[in-house]
Amino acid sequence: MNIRFSQRMVREDFQGDFMKLIMKAGASPDIISFAGGLPNPISFPVEAIQKATDKVLKEHGVQALQYSAVQGYPPLREFIAKRYQQQGLDITADQILITTGSQQGLEIMGAVMLDEGDYIMMENPSYLAALQLFHFYNPKVLPVDLTEEGADCDQVEELIEKYQPKFFYAIPNFQNPTGLTYSEKVRHKLANLIKNSDTIFLEDNPYGDLRYSGTPKTPCKKLMGDSCVMLGTFSKTVSPGMRLGWICCTEPVLMEKMIEYKQVIDLHSNFFCQMVLAQYFEDNKIEDHIAKITDLYSRQANYMMDCMRKYFPEEVEFTEPEGGMFLWVTLPEGLTAVELSDRAVARNVAFAAGDPFYEAERNVRTFRMNYTNCSDEEIRTGIKILGEEIADMMKKK
Amino acid sequence: MNIRFSQRMVREDFQGDFMKLIMKAGASPDIISFAGGLPNPISFPVEAIQKATDKVLKEHGVQALQYSAVQGYPPLREFIAKRYQQQGLDITADQILITTGSQQGLEIMGAVMLDEGDYIMMENPSYLAALQLFHFYNPKVLPVDLTEEGADCDQVEELIEKYQPKFFYAIPNFQNPTGLTYSEKVRHKLANLIKNSDTIFLEDNPYGDLRYSGTPKTPCKKLMGDSCVMLGTFSKTVSPGMRLGWICCTEPVLMEKMIEYKQVIDLHSNFFCQMVLAQYFEDNKIEDHIAKITDLYSRQANYMMDCMRKYFPEEVEFTEPEGGMFLWVTLPEGLTAVELSDRAVARNVAFAAGDPFYEAERNVRTFRMNYTNCSDEEIRTGIKILGEEIADMMKKK
């Protein structure tokens, strides 16, 4: 049989091999892996989830297991809306669509907005699986460089003027992969550019709750109004395994189209777990739980940075995130992250070389380090090995 | 802001309004609804699921709530493979991909196979949400009429020869909407046609377990080999709310592409519930549970047919299914299901007029009746009202 695939599957698989490599390295038990992006199991409130599950099945078992409406369980949407209201955003439950992880939010936005050849802007570097997702729609991706303060606004201005991209996909808080957070100045500048255009600002915010230092910034949505569509997730604060996230959209016509598409692709997301989460949030203070996670991640991030200061040659630079799960390392000029990665894997240490996070650049000298899922001992040992290899590479240059 | 939607969302929403109407009628508490396709709550083993949930969270809580691999929980895939083996099919766990309901299986097949303008065959009438899904890819849909014995093989032969469609989407067991099951003869004829072509037979089998009379037929997969891709679901036997189904594909290259696509659109399906289902199947005999469901559905189907024989004018025809959830009624020539529907809704009775199940025909005289979710009293009252309205329509013709 000759299988005739669609063009979208025949086009080059965007960095799929790289992705598999990262996943494989993370999965090997002998390896110290800073490559993945798994939350620490401390972020899973197993016992409280068990209580919530019992309650849901005892009190509403039939409802929890039956088909449901596409938009999602109203109390869960109300909880999400209320948390936005606490940030000063005027959001109601009917502006929330529950999705199968925020990853599905990307798919829905892609499907609802993109035709082949459409322009979109993306941070450069950006979240790998977003690059992969949007590539299925074969758009023209316009990379926007990141400065210490966030997206390069001059580039954004030029690109909007020249191409009127359909949206700008961005992660303004504790960005993946860089750990950077947009400054107030950049947020205001961007808001002005976005509001005077037909470009939607698609804000992915998986790590926003995980701030462990510095002060919270003004939500982009507050500055941009309907032009900002937000993606959210419970994966980093309660459970990634449940695959529950959401889209928040205040533009009613866009919301209607997204609901229409979601209805057809999977009818609705897991309803049982939507009810479990709503019950969990009713019976527990999410802020207390988040504080536990950020305490741990803060300690881990600081310990990793301490080790880098101690064991990395001083020519190596790295971002100092105020939250989230990643930091971003820049090697001295002339070195490549891929070579370092090969050397490190040979010594049982893995990280994510920067290459697949960029739309076009290859053999870059940047790489991503995850600090949420290792012991201090593993961090110390791993960073020391990386430091030794970098020093050796510099010597041989 | 001018929102620039993709072409797939601007093209006419295939029968979306009809769908909404069905859902709305089903949701109203005052109405007797035969319109939907909800399983009877008897099919939800609430207590056993609660036990399985407790066990999973106690014994493997962290694993259940963490990210997981895209293909799905191995013990659940092994359970599915073993049930296929019991039907004489040589299936292994690595030929199963867990999906977010079998609906997502449709999306994955659509995305992996279809470009705009590609030909596909579909039963005429077919599952409404499959028609809607595939229409997003803007294929040329070739309708295949159904006889009492299943798909019209002469049409299939002609269409394959003329158009080499990429796949034939079909529901050979207790079809939705007609309740028909393909005969042995049709299965063998189809297998010959399919095996000598590059057309994939995409078998959706949500109701296959729900046989309450007659004898099981040879699985199409057994006759077609790798040319047959099967979709399955736990929605009709355990819980639709969990949104868990699967794709079974024995062609390794196609499987690889489907996994690749699934990985990017939602990383993986709800892992917690995959573990809960696997635990439930380990601790309970699914056959005993299915027997409870089929006992009920058999009784309900027979009662509905008894009422139809009693209250419908004898010119009205209907299918006599051996399983599943639906039967299919044909009004005398000159009447339309839509008119009957309007009259029925005015008297608080709802059903699904045939129109949206057809690719092209409108103002048809067929309609779908669901019998799984009504009491005997509701069935009797509802059928009586429908009979009265049909008689009145015949008189006024």
Interface residues (C-beta under 8 A of the other chain):
Chain A: M1 N2 I3 R4 F5 S6 Q7 R8 M9 D13 G16 M19 L38 P39 P41 F44 V46 E47 I49 Q50 T53 D54 L57 K58 G61 V62 Q63 A64 L65 Q66 Y67 S68 T100 G101 Q103 Q104 E107 A111 V112 M113 L114 D115 D118 A129 Q132 L133 F136 Y137 K166 D198 I200 D226 S227 S235 V238 S239 P240 G241 M242 R243 E251 V253 L254 K257 E260 Y261 Q263 V264 I265 D266 L267 H268 S269 N270 F271 F272 C273
Chain B: M1 N2 I3 R4 F5 S6 Q7 R8 M9 D13 G16 M19 L38 P39 P41 F44 V46 E47 I49 Q50 T53 D54 L57 K58 G61 V62 Q63 A64 L65 Q66 Y67 S68 T100 G101 Q103 Q104 E107 A111 V112 M113 L114 D115 D118 A129 Q132 L133 F136 Y137 K166 D198 I200 D226 S227 S235 V238 S239 P240 G241 M242 R243 E251 V253 L254 K257 E260 Y261 Q263 V264 I265 D266 L267 H268 S269 N270 F271 F272 C273
